[in-house]
Amino acid sequence: MRFVLASASPARLAVLRAAGIDPVVRVSGVDEDAVAAALTDPAPGELVTALALAKAEAVLPEVDGDAVVVGCDSMLSIHGEVVGKPGEPEIAAKRWREMAGGTGELLTGHAVVRLRDGEVVARAQEHKVTVVRFAEPSEEELEAYVGTGEPLRVAGGFTLDGLGGWFVEGVDGDPSSVIGISLPLTRGLLSQVGIRVTDLWTPPQN
């Protein structure tokens, strides 16, 4: 049984490897805007879950045999507004000024698709919400952080496991979900499609 991660995220890959799974990586290349546009006024949880499923299903043509494909998507909700990757330094800086000293809800959608002999036999999907408590970086710290480029390319404009971790006061909920892939949620979804996570662990190296 192969574990296929439909994501280019190095953070998700690192979480899985640290948790005993060395996945096959397949990058989906999904048009996220098109997926979102096909939904009618989706709730934030519905949106991230739909995107996660789209990413998982996009790589299915590249997968054969017995496998489970996992797709993920994350967004941050600040003051009721759902935001993704800033993309531009000005947007990242503006967002940080808005959320500094406050909290945000990190929504992570997960989807798993199980294949047997190359054919889909089961699907499961769900999302999780984790509260993130942000520090108040000084203007100099904020400029330095944005200047690294890290917040431009991650959901919500921050990381927990990278440079952004210096500016996060705490997390109420599942830390792995904030990094990008929730281990408890993934375990539960795997169980729904008949897979025990312990059977996917990589044997220890002698």
SEGU-873473 format. One line per 10 residues: their letters; for each residue x, y, z of N, C-alpha, C. Coordinates in Angstrom, 2 decimals, always signed. Layout:
N
a	X:Y:Z:X:Y:Z:X:Y:Z; ...
***
This chain:
206
mrfvlasasp	+0.85:-1.19:+0.00:+0.00:+0.00:+0.00:+0.89:+1.25:+0.00; +0.83:+2.01:-1.08:+1.63:+3.23:-1.16:+0.82:+4.43:-0.66; +1.50:+5.34:-0.02:+0.91:+6.59:+0.44:+1.37:+7.67:-0.53; +0.43:+8.26:-1.26:+0.76:+9.28:-2.25:+0.31:+10.64:-1.74; +1.23:+11.58:-1.63:+0.92:+12.92:-1.18:+0.77:+13.83:-2.40; -0.44:+14.35:-2.60:-0.72:+15.20:-3.76:-0.41:+16.65:-3.41; +0.85:+16.92:-3.11:+1.25:+18.26:-2.68:+2.74:+18.45:-2.87; +3.10:+19.69:-3.21:+4.52:+20.03:-3.35:+5.08:+20.60:-2.05; +4.26:+20.67:-1.00:+4.65:+21.32:+0.24:+5.76:+20.56:+0.97; +6.93:+21.18:+1.14:+7.99:+20.52:+1.91:+7.62:+20.36:+3.38
arlavlraag	+6.76:+21.26:+3.90:+6.36:+21.16:+5.30:+5.49:+19.92:+5.52; +4.53:+19.66:+4.62:+3.70:+18.46:+4.75:+4.55:+17.20:+4.64; +5.49:+17.22:+3.72:+6.37:+16.06:+3.55:+7.18:+15.82:+4.82; +7.68:+16.89:+5.41:+8.48:+16.75:+6.63:+7.66:+16.21:+7.79; +6.41:+16.68:+7.92:+5.54:+16.18:+8.99:+5.31:+14.68:+8.83; +5.01:+14.25:+7.62:+4.75:+12.83:+7.38:+5.99:+11.98:+7.65; +7.13:+12.44:+7.19:+8.36:+11.66:+7.40:+8.69:+11.55:+8.88; +8.49:+12.65:+9.62:+8.75:+12.62:+11.05:+7.78:+11.68:+11.77; +6.61:+11.47:+11.15:+5.58:+10.62:+11.76:+5.60:+9.19:+11.19; +6.69:+8.82:+10.53:+6.87:+7.43:+10.13:+6.40:+7.05:+8.74
idpvvrvsgv	+6.01:+8.05:+7.91:+5.55:+7.74:+6.56:+6.43:+8.47:+5.55; +6.95:+7.74:+4.58:+7.76:+8.32:+3.51:+6.94:+8.25:+2.22; +6.15:+9.29:+1.93:+5.20:+9.20:+0.82:+5.84:+9.36:-0.55; +5.11:+8.90:-1.55:+5.40:+9.24:-2.93:+4.75:+10.60:-3.18; +5.49:+11.54:-3.73:+4.96:+12.89:-3.95:+4.54:+13.07:-5.40; +3.32:+13.52:-5.58:+2.80:+13.85:-6.92:+2.15:+15.24:-6.79; +2.59:+16.18:-7.60:+2.07:+17.55:-7.52:+0.87:+17.69:-8.43; -0.22:+18.20:-7.88:-1.50:+18.19:-8.59:-1.62:+19.24:-9.68; -1.14:+20.45:-9.41:-1.28:+21.52:-10.39:-2.72:+21.95:-10.62; -3.56:+21.79:-9.61:-4.99:+22.13:-9.74:-5.17:+23.64:-9.87
dedavaaalt	-6.11:+24.05:-10.72:-6.49:+25.46:-10.84:-7.45:+25.76:-9.69; -6.91:+26.29:-8.59:-7.72:+26.50:-7.39:-8.84:+27.50:-7.62; -8.58:+28.52:-8.42:-9.62:+29.52:-8.69:-10.79:+28.90:-9.43; -10.50:+27.97:-10.34:-11.57:+27.32:-11.10:-12.41:+26.42:-10.20; -11.75:+25.72:-9.28:-12.48:+24.87:-8.33:-13.38:+25.71:-7.46; -12.84:+26.81:-6.96:-13.63:+27.70:-6.10:-14.80:+28.31:-6.86; -14.58:+28.68:-8.12:-15.63:+29.31:-8.92:-16.78:+28.36:-9.21; -16.50:+27.05:-9.18:-17.54:+26.05:-9.47:-18.45:+25.81:-8.27; -18.09:+26.35:-7.11:-18.90:+26.19:-5.91:-19.81:+27.40:-5.72; -20.98:+27.18:-5.19:-21.93:+28.26:-4.96:-21.86:+28.72:-3.51
dpapgelvta	-21.25:+29.89:-3.31:-21.14:+30.50:-1.98:-20.73:+29.48:-0.91; -19.55:+28.84:-1.08:-19.16:+27.80:-0.12:-18.74:+28.36:+1.23; -19.02:+27.63:+2.28:-18.47:+27.95:+3.59:-16.97:+27.68:+3.54; -16.18:+28.34:+4.39:-14.73:+28.15:+4.34:-14.30:+26.69:+4.44; -14.92:+25.94:+5.35:-14.58:+24.52:+5.48:-14.91:+23.73:+4.23; -16.01:+24.06:+3.60:-16.41:+23.39:+2.35:-15.40:+23.68:+1.25; -14.90:+24.92:+1.21:-13.96:+25.32:+0.16:-12.64:+24.58:+0.29; -12.05:+24.56:+1.49:-10.75:+23.89:+1.64:-10.88:+22.39:+1.43; -12.02:+21.82:+1.80:-12.23:+20.39:+1.59:-12.38:+20.07:+0.12; -13.11:+20.91:-0.61:-13.27:+20.71:-2.06:-11.94:+20.82:-2.78
lalakaeavl	-11.12:+21.78:-2.37:-9.80:+21.94:-2.99:-8.90:+20.74:-2.70; -8.97:+20.23:-1.47:-8.17:+19.06:-1.11:-8.56:+17.85:-1.96; -9.87:+17.65:-2.14:-10.33:+16.51:-2.95:-9.93:+16.69:-4.41; -10.03:+17.91:-4.92:-9.63:+18.17:-6.31:-8.16:+17.86:-6.52; -7.33:+18.20:-5.55:-5.90:+17.93:-5.66:-5.61:+16.42:-5.65; -6.30:+15.71:-4.77:-6.11:+14.26:-4.70:-6.54:+13.60:-6.00; -7.69:+14.01:-6.52:-8.21:+13.36:-7.72:-7.41:+13.73:-8.96; -6.76:+14.89:-8.94:-5.99:+15.33:-10.11:-4.79:+14.43:-10.39; -4.26:+13.78:-9.35:-3.07:+12.94:-9.56:-3.42:+11.47:-9.76; -4.69:+11.12:-9.71:-5.07:+9.71:-9.84:-4.56:+9.05:-11.11
pevdgdavvv	-4.54:+9.76:-12.27:-4.02:+9.11:-13.48:-2.56:+8.69:-13.37; -1.84:+9.26:-12.40:-0.43:+8.93:-12.23:-0.22:+7.80:-11.21; -1.31:+7.28:-10.66:-1.20:+6.28:-9.59:-1.84:+4.97:-10.04; -1.13:+3.86:-9.79:-1.72:+2.56:-10.10:-1.49:+1.62:-8.91; -1.97:+0.39:-9.05:-1.81:-0.58:-7.98:-2.63:-0.24:-6.76; -2.15:-0.67:-5.58:-2.83:-0.40:-4.32:-2.19:+0.83:-3.68; -3.01:+1.85:-3.46:-2.46:+3.10:-2.94:-3.55:+3.91:-2.26; -3.11:+4.86:-1.45:-4.03:+5.86:-0.91:-3.44:+7.22:-1.26; -4.25:+8.07:-1.86:-3.82:+9.41:-2.27:-4.40:+10.42:-1.30; -3.56:+11.32:-0.80:-3.99:+12.32:+0.16:-3.78:+13.72:-0.40
gcdsmlsihg	-4.85:+14.52:-0.41:-4.77:+15.91:-0.83:-5.08:+16.82:+0.34; -4.47:+18.00:+0.36:-4.66:+18.95:+1.47:-4.78:+20.37:+0.93; -5.49:+21.19:+1.68:-5.53:+22.62:+1.36:-5.74:+23.40:+2.65; -5.10:+24.55:+2.75:-5.21:+25.36:+3.97:-5.49:+26.82:+3.64; -6.28:+27.45:+4.49:-6.56:+28.88:+4.41:-6.70:+29.43:+5.82; -6.50:+30.73:+5.93:-6.61:+31.39:+7.23:-7.81:+32.32:+7.23; -8.60:+32.26:+8.29:-9.74:+33.15:+8.46:-9.39:+34.21:+9.49; -9.36:+35.47:+9.05:-9.06:+36.61:+9.92:-10.24:+37.56:+9.91; -10.84:+37.76:+11.07:-11.99:+38.65:+11.18:-13.10:+38.26:+10.20; -13.25:+36.94:+10.00:-14.30:+36.45:+9.13:-13.95:+36.41:+7.66
evvgkpgepe	-12.77:+36.91:+7.30:-12.33:+36.89:+5.89:-11.34:+35.75:+5.68; -11.61:+34.91:+4.68:-10.74:+33.78:+4.40:-9.67:+34.21:+3.39; -8.41:+33.95:+3.74:-7.31:+34.36:+2.88:-6.39:+33.17:+2.63; -5.75:+33.18:+1.47:-4.81:+32.12:+1.11:-3.38:+32.63:+1.17; -2.60:+32.36:+0.13:-1.21:+32.81:+0.08:-1.16:+34.27:-0.37; -0.41:+35.12:+0.34:-0.37:+36.54:-0.03:+0.17:+36.80:-1.44; +1.25:+36.11:-1.81:+1.79:+36.26:-3.15:+2.65:+37.50:-3.35; +2.28:+38.63:-2.73:+3.00:+39.89:-2.88:+3.45:+40.41:-1.51; +4.64:+41.04:-1.45:+5.13:+41.54:-0.16:+4.18:+42.54:+0.50; +3.58:+43.41:-0.29:+2.68:+44.41:+0.28:+1.46:+43.76:+0.94
iaakrwrema	+0.94:+42.71:+0.30:-0.22:+42.01:+0.85:+0.16:+41.29:+2.13; +1.32:+40.65:+2.13:+1.78:+39.92:+3.32:+1.96:+40.87:+4.50; +2.58:+42.04:+4.25:+2.80:+43.00:+5.33:+1.48:+43.55:+5.86; +0.56:+43.86:+4.96:-0.75:+44.39:+5.37:-1.50:+43.36:+6.21; -1.45:+42.11:+5.79:-2.15:+41.06:+6.52:-1.57:+40.89:+7.92; -0.24:+40.92:+8.02:+0.38:+40.76:+9.33:+0.03:+41.90:+10.27; -0.07:+43.11:+9.73:-0.45:+44.24:+10.58:-1.87:+44.08:+11.10; -2.71:+43.43:+10.31:-4.11:+43.23:+10.71:-4.24:+42.13:+11.77; -3.39:+41.11:+11.69:-3.57:+39.98:+12.59:-2.62:+40.00:+13.78; -1.64:+40.90:+13.81:-0.69:+40.98:+14.91:-1.42:+41.22:+16.23
ggtgelltgh	-1.08:+40.43:+17.24:-1.69:+40.57:+18.55:-3.07:+39.97:+18.66; -3.57:+39.40:+17.60:-4.91:+38.81:+17.60:-4.87:+37.32:+17.33; -6.01:+36.79:+16.89:-6.10:+35.36:+16.59:-6.67:+35.17:+15.20; -6.43:+34.02:+14.65:-7.00:+33.62:+13.37:-7.35:+32.16:+13.42; -8.24:+31.75:+12.53:-8.62:+30.34:+12.44:-7.97:+29.74:+11.20; -7.12:+28.75:+11.41:-6.48:+28.06:+10.30:-7.35:+26.87:+9.91; -7.89:+26.91:+8.71:-8.73:+25.82:+8.22:-7.92:+24.94:+7.29; -7.91:+23.66:+7.57:-7.20:+22.70:+6.74:-8.17:+21.63:+6.25; -8.30:+21.53:+4.94:-9.14:+20.49:+4.34:-8.29:+19.32:+3.90; -8.77:+18.11:+4.18:-8.06:+16.88:+3.80:-9.00:+15.98:+3.01
avvrlrdgev	-8.43:+15.25:+2.07:-9.20:+14.24:+1.33:-8.30:+13.04:+1.07; -8.86:+11.85:+1.24:-8.12:+10.63:+0.92:-8.92:+9.81:-0.10; -8.20:+9.26:-1.04:-8.81:+8.41:-2.06:-8.06:+7.09:-2.07; -8.77:+6.00:-1.85:-8.13:+4.69:-1.83:-8.30:+3.99:-3.17; -7.20:+3.43:-3.67:-7.22:+2.68:-4.91:-6.83:+1.23:-4.65; -7.51:+0.33:-5.34:-7.15:-1.07:-5.31:-7.00:-1.53:-6.76; -5.82:-2.02:-7.10:-5.51:-2.40:-8.49:-5.77:-1.24:-9.45; -5.46:-0.03:-8.98:-5.59:+1.14:-9.82:-6.98:+1.73:-9.92; -7.96:+1.11:-9.25:-9.33:+1.58:-9.32:-9.75:+2.19:-7.97; -10.47:+3.31:-8.04:-10.94:+3.97:-6.82:-12.02:+3.11:-6.15
varaqehkvt	-11.80:+2.81:-4.88:-12.77:+2.00:-4.14:-13.39:+2.75:-2.96; -12.77:+3.88:-2.56:-13.33:+4.63:-1.43:-12.75:+6.03:-1.39; -13.56:+6.96:-0.87:-13.13:+8.35:-0.67:-13.61:+8.82:+0.70; -12.86:+9.75:+1.28:-13.30:+10.38:+2.53:-12.67:+11.76:+2.58; -13.42:+12.73:+3.10:-12.87:+14.07:+3.21:-13.48:+14.81:+4.40; -12.73:+15.75:+4.93:-13.18:+16.53:+6.10:-12.23:+17.71:+6.27; -12.59:+18.65:+7.14:-11.70:+19.76:+7.44:-11.58:+19.93:+8.95; -10.56:+20.68:+9.33:-10.29:+20.92:+10.75:-9.99:+22.40:+10.95; -10.39:+22.94:+12.10:-10.14:+24.34:+12.43:-9.24:+24.42:+13.66; -8.17:+25.19:+13.55:-7.25:+25.39:+14.66:-7.05:+26.88:+14.87
vvrfaepsee	-7.12:+27.32:+16.11:-6.95:+28.74:+16.42:-5.47:+29.05:+16.61; -5.02:+30.10:+15.94:-3.62:+30.54:+16.04:-3.58:+31.90:+16.73; -2.73:+32.03:+17.74:-2.58:+33.29:+18.47:-1.27:+33.96:+18.03; -1.39:+35.14:+17.44:-0.25:+35.82:+16.84:+0.40:+36.81:+17.80; +1.72:+36.92:+17.70:+2.47:+37.91:+18.45:+2.39:+39.26:+17.71; +3.07:+40.24:+18.26:+3.10:+41.56:+17.64:+4.54:+41.90:+17.24; +4.95:+41.49:+16.04:+6.32:+41.81:+15.61:+6.48:+43.32:+15.43; +7.67:+43.81:+15.70:+7.96:+45.22:+15.45:+7.97:+45.46:+13.94; +7.93:+46.72:+13.55:+7.94:+47.04:+12.12:+9.23:+46.53:+11.47; +10.34:+46.61:+12.19:+11.61:+46.12:+11.67:+11.58:+44.60:+11.49
eleayvgtge	+11.02:+43.90:+12.49:+10.91:+42.44:+12.40:+9.99:+42.05:+11.24; +8.89:+42.78:+11.10:+7.95:+42.47:+10.03:+8.58:+42.67:+8.66; +9.30:+43.77:+8.50:+9.97:+44.02:+7.22:+10.99:+42.93:+6.92; +11.72:+42.50:+7.94:+12.72:+41.45:+7.75:+12.06:+40.13:+7.37; +10.95:+39.82:+8.05:+10.25:+38.56:+7.77:+9.69:+38.56:+6.35; +9.00:+39.61:+5.98:+8.44:+39.69:+4.63:+9.57:+39.64:+3.60; +10.70:+40.25:+3.94:+11.84:+40.28:+3.02:+12.43:+38.92:+2.73; +12.20:+37.95:+3.61:+12.71:+36.59:+3.36:+11.92:+35.88:+2.26; +10.71:+36.35:+2.00:+9.86:+35.71:+0.99:+9.02:+34.57:+1.52; +9.32:+34.11:+2.74:+8.59:+32.96:+3.27:+7.08:+33.19:+3.37
plrvaggftl	+6.61:+34.31:+3.93:+5.16:+34.46:+4.09:+4.39:+34.63:+2.79; +5.08:+34.92:+1.70:+4.40:+35.14:+0.43:+3.80:+33.86:-0.13; +4.40:+32.73:+0.19:+4.05:+31.48:-0.49:+3.37:+30.45:+0.41; +2.89:+30.90:+1.59:+2.22:+29.96:+2.50:+0.85:+30.50:+2.90; -0.06:+29.60:+3.17:-1.43:+29.98:+3.54:-1.43:+30.87:+4.76; -2.12:+31.99:+4.65:-2.23:+32.91:+5.77:-1.03:+33.81:+5.96; +0.04:+33.58:+5.20:+1.22:+34.43:+5.30:+2.12:+34.14:+6.48; +2.05:+32.93:+7.04:+2.92:+32.60:+8.17:+3.19:+31.10:+8.20; +4.23:+30.73:+8.89:+4.52:+29.32:+9.16:+4.63:+29.13:+10.66; +4.43:+27.90:+11.09:+4.64:+27.55:+12.49:+6.00:+26.87:+12.66
dglggwfveg	+6.44:+26.20:+11.61:+7.66:+25.40:+11.67:+8.84:+26.09:+10.99; +8.68:+27.36:+10.60:+9.75:+28.08:+9.94:+10.02:+29.40:+10.64; +10.42:+30.40:+9.87:+10.73:+31.70:+10.45:+9.52:+32.34:+11.12; +8.32:+32.05:+10.59:+7.11:+32.63:+11.17:+6.83:+32.16:+12.58; +7.42:+31.04:+12.97:+7.20:+30.52:+14.32:+7.64:+31.47:+15.42; +8.56:+32.38:+15.10:+9.00:+33.37:+16.08:+7.88:+34.34:+16.44; +6.88:+34.45:+15.58:+5.84:+35.45:+15.76:+4.47:+34.82:+16.02; +4.48:+33.57:+16.48:+3.24:+32.88:+16.87:+3.30:+32.61:+18.37; +2.35:+33.16:+19.11:+2.34:+32.99:+20.56:+1.89:+31.60:+20.97; +0.98:+31.01:+20.21:+0.50:+29.69:+20.57:-0.57:+29.20:+19.61
vdgdpssvig	-0.95:+27.95:+19.79:-1.94:+27.30:+18.95:-2.94:+26.59:+19.84; -4.21:+26.80:+19.60:-5.26:+26.10:+20.33:-5.86:+25.05:+19.40; -5.34:+23.82:+19.53:-5.78:+22.76:+18.64:-4.60:+21.93:+18.17; -4.66:+21.48:+16.95:-3.68:+20.54:+16.40:-2.55:+21.27:+15.68; -1.32:+21.29:+16.22:-0.21:+21.98:+15.57:+0.11:+21.45:+14.17; +0.01:+20.14:+13.97:+0.34:+19.58:+12.66:-0.61:+20.09:+11.58; -1.84:+20.41:+11.98:-2.79:+20.97:+11.03:-2.35:+22.33:+10.55; -1.76:+23.13:+11.45:-1.28:+24.45:+11.09:-0.08:+24.34:+10.15; +0.75:+23.35:+10.35:+1.90:+23.16:+9.47:+1.45:+22.73:+8.07; +0.31:+22.05:+7.99:-0.20:+21.73:+6.65:-0.92:+20.42:+6.51
islpltrgll	-0.63:+19.44:+7.38:-1.34:+18.17:+7.30:-1.62:+17.67:+8.72; -2.87:+17.55:+9.06:-3.27:+17.13:+10.40:-3.10:+15.62:+10.52; -2.24:+15.20:+11.42:-2.05:+13.76:+11.62:-3.31:+13.10:+12.18; -3.98:+13.69:+13.20:-5.19:+13.05:+13.71:-6.30:+12.95:+12.67; -6.49:+14.03:+11.89:-7.54:+14.01:+10.87:-7.22:+13.01:+9.77; -5.96:+12.98:+9.34:-5.56:+12.03:+8.31:-5.74:+10.60:+8.78; -5.37:+10.34:+10.02:-5.56:+8.99:+10.58:-7.03:+8.60:+10.55; -7.91:+9.54:+10.94:-9.34:+9.24:+10.94:-9.88:+8.98:+9.55; -9.44:+9.76:+8.56:-9.91:+9.57:+7.19:-9.38:+8.26:+6.61; -8.14:+7.92:+6.94:-7.61:+6.63:+6.50:-8.45:+5.49:+7.06
sqvgirvtdl	-8.83:+5.61:+8.32:-9.66:+4.58:+8.94:-11.00:+4.44:+8.22; -11.56:+5.58:+7.77:-12.84:+5.55:+7.06:-12.76:+4.76:+5.74; -11.58:+4.75:+5.14:-11.44:+3.99:+3.88:-10.77:+2.64:+4.10; -10.73:+2.23:+5.38:-10.26:+0.87:+5.70:-8.77:+0.68:+5.81; -8.04:+1.75:+6.14:-6.58:+1.66:+6.24:-6.13:+2.04:+7.64; -5.28:+1.22:+8.24:-4.67:+1.54:+9.53:-3.38:+2.29:+9.29; -3.23:+3.43:+9.92:-2.04:+4.24:+9.68:-0.78:+3.49:+10.08; -0.86:+2.63:+11.07:+0.33:+1.89:+11.51:+0.85:+0.95:+10.42; -0.03:+0.55:+9.50:+0.41:-0.31:+8.40:+1.19:+0.46:+7.34; +1.16:+1.79:+7.42:+1.84:+2.64:+6.44:+3.21:+3.12:+6.94
wtppqn	+3.48:+2.85:+8.23:+4.75:+3.31:+8.76:+5.92:+2.65:+8.06; +6.97:+3.44:+7.83:+8.19:+2.92:+7.21:+8.96:+2.12:+8.25; +9.37:+0.90:+7.89:+10.15:+0.10:+8.85:+11.41:+0.84:+9.28; +11.77:+0.76:+10.54:+13.00:+1.45:+11.00:+14.24:+0.91:+10.31; +15.20:+1.81:+10.06:+16.45:+1.41:+9.42:+17.43:+0.92:+10.48; +18.08:-0.18:+10.17:+19.09:-0.73:+11.10:+20.42:+0.00:+10.93
***
